[in-house]
Amino acid sequence: MKDVLVLDLGLRSYAEALSFQRRLAAARIAKRVPLDVLLLVEHPPVITLGRSTKAGNLLATKALLAARGVELHEVERGGDVTFHGPGQLVGYPIVDLTEHKQDLHWYLRQVEEVIIRGVAPFGVIADRHPGKTGVWTNDRKLASIGVHARAWVTWHGFALNVSTDLSYFDLMVPCGIADVVMTSVEREILDEAHGTGLAPTPSLALEVRESVVRSFGEVFERRAVPTTLAAIEPELEASTSAPS
């Protein structure tokens, strides 16, 4: 079984993380990084507009976004408008599909499966919604997915709401889906445990992160191995331009 390197970037601005994953994708395409990498990150509040974003799906004005401290970025990933912010587990898999299956639809279903398995240990029964990318539970959307690829190497990825302030999604039509209700692992646990005295633990974010890493290894048949920026940066020195 091959390894997948797991790099936790902690709290990073969206622009910094995007630049890093683009450089990493370029290095993966050039085979300077010989293994798939799963980047994990948490962002300050930011709204991103994917290639499929339709006019009118961003409801907030620039003034309102500024007042709430929310950045705005247009990016090359697929999908519509979405939000990233504190309490959310964001994963950017840099995966060479030539070593798996050269099929982006297959890849999207695999990423969904990672989330479905990753939240199961917390009593959250998640599934897919016919015709829509992402992960759902009780008809509420739990995780958003949007990817991009060149030369069969992927970047961008998934955003799993763990303890996210869901009011930020009121600033948009999330993923361009009218009347969608967003949810989080924390909210689902509280709803399920209503009246029992149970509640999410203080370590929920860490536990979900570890579970998602395990499920990523299972789904992609890779052994998850932690790595560091210091170990990867030397391989990125020549990757000064982003893949298109």
PyMOL commands that set and color helices and strands:
alter all, ss='L'
color gray80, all
select helices_A, chain A and resi 14-29+62-67+97-99+104-122+166-171+174-176+185-192+204-220+229-236
alter helices_A, ss='H'
color red, helices_A
select strands_A, chain A and resi 3-11+36-42+46-49+71-74+81-84+88-94+127-129+132-137+140-150+153-161+223-226
alter strands_A, ss='S'
color yellow, strands_A
deselect
rebuild
show_as cartoon
